[in-house]
Amino acid sequence: MPWLRTEGWAGAVMLVVAVGVSLPALLGVIDSALPRPLWLVLLVAYLLGFGAMGVVGRPWWERASLAVAVLCSWALILSTAGGGLIQVLVVLTAAASVYVVPAPATAVIIVLNTGVVAASVQLAHGDTIETLILSAFYLLIQVASAFSTATLLREVRMRTELARAHVELRAAAVLLEQSARTAERLRISRELHDLIGHQLTVLTLSLEAARHLEGEESARQVERADHVARELLGDVRTTVGEMRERPTDLGTALRGMVEGLPGLDVEIETDPGLSLGESEQIALIRLAQETVTNTLRHAGATRLRIEVSAQDGDIVLLARDDGAGAGELALGNGLRGLRERFEQLGGEITIDPGPGFMVRGRLAGS
């Protein structure tokens, strides 16, 4: 997970601290074994490596950037023989490494950092006791910063997982509610058809037989009643058909799915006149759910826009976030399954990995 996108304020503070502890050497207050221009180049390389860990979002890039920051910090510390507070650079790299590499690798970095601090202090003062004290001090600070950063990262991940579970539960509730409504409509439609429809059919047949009775007036009234009964039967059948086909409002369902979602602002826009069957609506809800979940887990985004509209006779769902994108596209089981579902309905799903991850689902219009 790119650490600057996870907690941007923390990364900015760390960069400011790095510049602050380097100022004495930059201003010539502390002597350096390296020429000042070269020392400045190493500092810039350190800052670039430190900040670049959150730019691209690819593991190899983040690890390479961390390696640059670690090596440059060692060169800066050793060249100044531990003067001032320059050793604070190792604390910053230890804290940032938690976001980039596993815990054992962070432990190795902390041990090596402590060795560099010890060497710089020994070169500067030649006092073994002072070297041990300062080395132990920076070791403890590094361990504390790594633990606090790991706790922060774990909290961020837990918030993300809770948000993802929130979306999945709301989506399941929406689909369950829609399924219950569909079942209820089917039950009522069957009852209407079996009871009222059957009774009206019997009435029509009875009136058809009564039409043959004698008497002109009687025949006229029977004819009128027959006409009314037939119209009523037609109305009932029309109502039954509408109840079978009438879907839940898609916009309401999608907004209910993302309501109260922490950490991500989701904007939903749907055309008011969309005509969707139950299968098409479920497919669109599932695609929106998967998109929101992926945005929470991978994109590092703060905003997501989902738009459903009619285009050239088809129904199109377009979703785009403001994250850095996915770099290389690798579909998970969720998106692969949805792509198959859309293809079975005569549609397709296309994905643009970014920057700004975009998902476009198209369903053939009915």
C-alpha positions as CSV (number, residue, x, y, z in Angstrom):
1,M,0.0,0.0,0.0
2,P,1.6,3.3,-1.0
3,W,2.3,5.0,2.3
4,L,1.9,8.6,1.2
5,R,-1.5,7.9,-0.2
6,T,-2.5,6.1,3.0
7,E,-1.6,8.9,5.4
8,G,-0.4,11.9,3.3
9,W,-0.1,14.2,6.3
10,A,2.3,11.9,8.1
11,G,4.5,11.7,5.0
12,A,4.6,15.4,4.7
13,V,5.5,15.9,8.3
14,M,8.4,13.3,7.9
15,L,9.7,15.2,4.9
16,V,9.7,18.5,6.8
17,V,11.5,16.8,9.7
18,A,14.1,15.4,7.3
19,V,14.8,18.8,5.9
20,G,14.9,20.4,9.4
21,V,17.6,18.0,10.8
22,S,19.7,18.5,7.6
23,L,19.7,22.3,7.8
24,P,22.8,22.6,10.1
25,A,24.9,20.6,7.6
26,L,23.4,22.5,4.6
27,L,24.2,25.9,6.3
28,G,27.8,24.8,7.2
29,V,27.2,24.7,10.9
30,I,28.2,21.1,10.9
31,D,31.3,19.9,9.0
32,S,30.9,17.2,6.4
33,A,33.5,14.9,4.9
34,L,31.9,15.4,1.6
35,P,31.8,18.5,-0.5
36,R,28.7,20.5,0.2
37,P,27.3,20.2,-3.4
38,L,27.7,16.4,-3.2
39,W,26.1,16.3,0.3
40,L,23.2,18.3,-1.1
41,V,22.8,15.9,-4.0
42,L,22.6,13.0,-1.5
43,L,20.0,14.9,0.6
44,V,17.9,15.5,-2.5
45,A,18.2,11.9,-3.5
46,Y,17.1,10.9,0.0
47,L,14.1,13.2,-0.1
48,L,13.1,12.0,-3.6
49,G,13.5,8.3,-2.6
50,F,11.5,9.0,0.6
51,G,8.7,10.8,-1.2
52,A,8.6,8.5,-4.3
53,M,7.5,5.5,-2.2
54,G,3.9,6.7,-2.6
55,V,3.8,8.0,-6.2
56,V,3.6,5.0,-8.5
57,G,2.0,2.4,-6.2
58,R,4.0,-0.6,-7.5
59,P,5.9,-2.9,-5.0
60,W,9.2,-2.9,-6.9
61,W,9.1,0.9,-7.2
62,E,8.4,1.4,-3.5
63,R,11.1,-1.0,-2.5
64,A,13.7,0.6,-4.8
65,S,12.7,4.1,-3.5
66,L,13.1,2.8,0.1
67,A,16.6,1.4,-0.7
68,V,17.6,4.8,-2.2
69,A,16.4,6.6,1.0
70,V,18.2,4.1,3.3
71,L,21.5,4.2,1.5
72,C,21.5,8.0,1.2
73,S,20.7,8.4,4.9
74,W,23.7,6.2,5.8
75,A,26.0,8.3,3.6
76,L,24.6,11.6,5.0
77,I,25.1,10.4,8.6
78,L,28.5,8.9,8.2
79,S,29.8,11.9,6.2
80,T,28.8,14.3,9.1
81,A,30.2,11.9,11.8
82,G,26.8,12.0,13.6
83,G,26.8,15.7,14.1
84,G,23.6,17.4,15.2
85,L,20.4,15.5,14.8
86,I,21.1,14.0,11.4
87,Q,20.7,10.5,12.9
88,V,16.9,11.2,12.9
89,L,16.9,10.2,9.2
90,V,17.2,6.5,10.2
91,V,14.1,6.9,12.4
92,L,12.2,8.2,9.4
93,T,13.3,5.5,7.1
94,A,12.5,2.8,9.7
95,A,9.0,4.2,10.1
96,A,8.4,4.4,6.3
97,S,9.7,0.9,5.7
98,V,6.7,-0.6,7.6
99,Y,4.5,0.5,4.6
100,V,6.8,-1.0,2.0
101,V,8.4,-4.2,3.3
102,P,7.5,-7.1,5.7
103,A,8.3,-6.8,9.4
104,P,11.5,-9.0,9.2
105,A,12.9,-6.7,6.5
106,T,12.0,-3.7,8.7
107,A,13.9,-5.3,11.6
108,V,17.0,-5.8,9.4
109,I,16.8,-2.1,8.3
110,I,16.6,-1.0,12.0
111,V,19.6,-3.2,13.0
112,L,21.7,-1.8,10.1
113,N,20.6,1.7,10.8
114,T,21.7,1.3,14.4
115,G,25.1,0.1,13.2
116,V,25.5,3.2,11.1
117,V,24.6,5.4,14.0
118,A,27.1,3.6,16.2
119,A,29.8,4.0,13.6
120,S,29.1,7.7,13.1
121,V,29.2,8.4,16.9
122,Q,32.3,6.4,17.3
123,L,34.0,8.3,14.5
124,A,33.0,11.6,16.0
125,H,33.8,11.0,19.7
126,G,35.7,7.7,20.1
127,D,33.8,7.2,23.3
128,T,32.5,3.6,23.6
129,I,30.0,4.4,26.4
130,E,28.6,7.3,24.5
131,T,28.4,5.2,21.4
132,L,26.5,2.5,23.2
133,I,24.1,5.0,24.8
134,L,23.2,6.8,21.6
135,S,23.0,3.6,19.6
136,A,20.6,2.1,22.2
137,F,18.6,5.4,22.2
138,Y,18.2,5.4,18.4
139,L,17.4,1.7,18.4
140,L,14.6,2.2,20.8
141,I,13.2,5.2,18.9
142,Q,13.3,3.2,15.6
143,V,11.5,0.3,17.2
144,A,8.9,2.6,18.8
145,S,8.3,4.5,15.5
146,A,8.0,1.2,13.6
147,F,5.5,-0.2,16.1
148,S,3.4,3.0,16.0
149,T,3.5,3.1,12.3
150,A,2.5,-0.5,12.1
151,T,-0.4,0.2,14.5
152,L,-1.5,3.1,12.3
153,L,-1.3,1.0,9.2
154,R,-3.3,-1.8,10.8
155,E,-5.9,0.7,11.8
156,V,-6.1,2.0,8.2
157,R,-6.4,-1.5,6.9
158,M,-9.1,-2.4,9.5
159,R,-11.1,0.8,8.4
160,T,-10.8,-0.3,4.8
161,E,-12.0,-3.8,5.6
162,L,-14.9,-2.5,7.6
163,A,-15.8,-0.2,4.8
164,R,-15.7,-3.1,2.3
165,A,-17.8,-5.2,4.6
166,H,-20.2,-2.3,4.9
167,V,-20.6,-2.2,1.1
168,E,-21.1,-5.9,0.8
169,L,-23.7,-6.0,3.6
170,R,-25.6,-3.0,2.1
171,A,-25.5,-4.6,-1.3
172,A,-26.7,-7.9,0.0
173,A,-29.5,-6.1,1.8
174,V,-30.5,-4.3,-1.3
175,L,-30.5,-7.5,-3.4
176,L,-32.4,-9.3,-0.6
177,E,-35.0,-6.6,-0.4
178,Q,-35.4,-6.7,-4.2
179,S,-35.7,-10.5,-4.2
180,A,-38.3,-10.3,-1.4
181,R,-40.3,-7.6,-3.4
182,T,-40.1,-9.7,-6.5
183,A,-41.3,-12.8,-4.6
184,E,-44.1,-10.8,-3.1
185,R,-45.2,-9.4,-6.5
186,L,-45.2,-12.9,-8.0
187,R,-47.3,-14.2,-5.1
188,I,-49.8,-11.4,-5.4
189,S,-49.9,-11.8,-9.2
190,R,-50.6,-15.5,-8.9
191,E,-53.4,-14.9,-6.4
192,L,-54.9,-12.2,-8.6
193,H,-54.7,-14.5,-11.6
194,D,-55.9,-17.6,-9.8
195,L,-58.8,-16.0,-7.8
196,I,-60.1,-12.8,-9.4
197,G,-59.1,-13.8,-12.9
198,H,-60.7,-17.2,-12.5
199,Q,-63.9,-15.6,-11.1
200,L,-64.1,-13.0,-13.8
201,T,-63.6,-15.7,-16.4
202,V,-66.5,-17.7,-14.9
203,L,-68.6,-14.5,-14.9
204,T,-67.9,-13.9,-18.6
205,L,-68.9,-17.4,-19.5
206,S,-72.1,-17.1,-17.5
207,L,-73.0,-13.9,-19.1
208,E,-72.2,-15.4,-22.5
209,A,-74.7,-18.1,-21.8
210,A,-77.3,-15.6,-20.5
211,R,-77.1,-13.6,-23.6
212,H,-79.2,-16.2,-25.4
213,L,-82.2,-15.7,-23.0
214,E,-85.3,-14.1,-24.4
215,G,-86.1,-10.5,-24.0
216,E,-84.5,-7.6,-25.8
217,E,-83.9,-5.5,-22.7
218,S,-82.4,-8.4,-20.8
219,A,-80.1,-9.1,-23.7
220,R,-79.0,-5.5,-23.8
221,Q,-78.1,-5.4,-20.1
222,V,-76.4,-8.7,-20.3
223,E,-74.4,-7.4,-23.2
224,R,-73.3,-4.4,-21.3
225,A,-72.3,-6.5,-18.2
226,D,-70.4,-8.8,-20.5
227,H,-68.5,-5.9,-21.9
228,V,-67.6,-4.5,-18.5
229,A,-66.5,-7.9,-17.2
230,R,-64.2,-8.4,-20.2
231,E,-62.6,-5.0,-19.7
232,L,-62.1,-5.7,-16.0
233,L,-60.5,-9.1,-16.8
234,G,-58.2,-7.3,-19.3
235,D,-57.2,-4.7,-16.6
236,V,-56.4,-7.4,-14.1
237,R,-54.2,-9.2,-16.6
238,T,-52.4,-6.0,-17.5
239,T,-51.8,-5.2,-13.8
240,V,-50.5,-8.7,-13.2
241,G,-48.0,-8.3,-16.0
242,E,-46.8,-4.9,-14.7
243,M,-46.3,-6.3,-11.3
244,R,-44.1,-9.1,-12.6
245,E,-41.9,-6.7,-14.6
246,R,-41.8,-3.6,-12.4
247,P,-38.2,-3.3,-11.0
248,T,-36.9,-1.5,-7.9
249,D,-35.5,2.0,-8.6
250,L,-31.8,1.5,-9.4
251,G,-30.7,4.9,-8.1
252,T,-32.3,4.3,-4.8
253,A,-30.7,0.8,-4.5
254,L,-27.2,2.1,-5.3
255,R,-27.5,5.1,-3.0
256,G,-28.6,2.8,-0.2
257,M,-25.6,0.5,-0.8
258,V,-23.1,3.3,-0.3
259,E,-24.9,5.3,2.3
260,G,-22.7,6.2,5.3
261,L,-19.6,4.7,3.7
262,P,-16.5,5.9,5.7
263,G,-13.5,7.3,3.9
264,L,-14.9,7.5,0.4
265,D,-17.3,10.0,-1.2
266,V,-19.5,8.2,-3.7
267,E,-21.6,10.1,-6.2
268,I,-24.5,8.2,-7.8
269,E,-26.3,9.5,-10.9
270,T,-28.9,7.5,-12.9
271,D,-31.2,8.3,-15.7
272,P,-34.8,8.5,-14.3
273,G,-36.4,6.7,-17.3
274,L,-34.3,3.5,-17.4
275,S,-36.1,0.3,-18.2
276,L,-34.4,-2.7,-16.6
277,G,-35.4,-6.3,-15.9
278,E,-34.5,-8.0,-12.7
279,S,-31.4,-9.8,-14.1
280,E,-30.0,-6.6,-15.6
281,Q,-30.6,-4.6,-12.4
282,I,-28.8,-7.3,-10.3
283,A,-25.9,-7.3,-12.7
284,L,-25.5,-3.5,-12.4
285,I,-25.8,-3.5,-8.6
286,R,-23.1,-6.2,-8.4
287,L,-20.8,-4.3,-10.7
288,A,-21.2,-1.1,-8.6
289,Q,-20.6,-3.1,-5.4
290,E,-17.4,-4.7,-6.8
291,T,-16.2,-1.3,-8.1
292,V,-16.7,0.4,-4.7
293,T,-15.0,-2.5,-2.9
294,N,-12.0,-2.4,-5.2
295,T,-11.7,1.4,-4.8
296,L,-11.6,1.0,-1.0
297,R,-9.1,-1.8,-1.0
298,H,-6.6,-0.7,-3.8
299,A,-7.1,2.7,-5.3
300,G,-6.3,5.0,-2.3
301,A,-9.0,7.2,-3.7
302,T,-11.3,9.7,-1.9
303,R,-14.0,10.2,-4.5
304,L,-15.9,7.8,-6.8
305,R,-18.5,8.6,-9.4
306,I,-20.9,6.0,-10.7
307,E,-23.2,7.0,-13.5
308,V,-25.9,4.7,-15.1
309,S,-27.4,6.0,-18.4
310,A,-29.0,4.9,-21.6
311,Q,-26.7,5.2,-24.6
312,D,-27.6,4.2,-28.2
313,G,-30.3,1.8,-26.9
314,D,-28.0,0.1,-24.3
315,I,-27.7,0.6,-20.6
316,V,-24.2,1.7,-19.5
317,L,-22.7,1.9,-16.0
318,L,-19.6,4.1,-15.9
319,A,-17.5,4.3,-12.7
320,R,-14.3,6.3,-12.2
321,D,-12.3,7.2,-9.0
322,D,-9.7,9.8,-8.3
323,G,-7.0,7.4,-7.3
324,A,-3.6,6.8,-8.9
325,G,-4.8,3.8,-10.8
326,A,-3.7,0.2,-10.8
327,G,-0.6,0.2,-13.1
328,E,-0.8,-3.3,-14.5
329,L,-4.3,-4.6,-14.9
330,A,-5.0,-7.9,-13.0
331,L,-8.6,-8.9,-12.7
332,G,-9.8,-10.6,-9.5
333,N,-12.4,-13.3,-9.2
334,G,-15.1,-10.7,-8.6
335,L,-14.6,-8.8,-11.9
336,R,-14.0,-11.9,-13.9
337,G,-17.3,-13.4,-12.7
338,L,-19.1,-10.1,-13.4
339,R,-17.6,-10.0,-16.9
340,E,-19.0,-13.5,-17.6
341,R,-22.4,-12.4,-16.1
342,F,-22.5,-9.4,-18.4
343,E,-21.5,-11.4,-21.5
344,Q,-24.4,-13.9,-20.7
345,L,-26.8,-10.9,-20.8
346,G,-25.4,-9.7,-24.1
347,G,-23.2,-7.0,-22.7
348,E,-19.5,-6.4,-21.8
349,I,-17.2,-4.9,-19.2
350,T,-14.2,-2.8,-20.1
351,I,-11.6,-1.5,-17.7
352,D,-9.1,1.3,-17.8
353,P,-6.5,0.9,-15.0
354,G,-5.7,4.6,-14.8
355,P,-4.7,6.9,-13.5
356,G,-8.2,7.2,-12.2
357,F,-9.4,3.6,-12.3
358,M,-12.4,3.3,-14.7
359,V,-14.9,0.5,-15.1
360,R,-17.5,0.5,-17.9
361,G,-20.3,-2.0,-18.0
362,R,-22.7,-2.2,-20.9
363,L,-25.9,-4.2,-21.2
364,A,-28.0,-4.6,-24.3
365,G,-31.2,-2.6,-24.1
366,S,-34.5,-4.4,-24.0
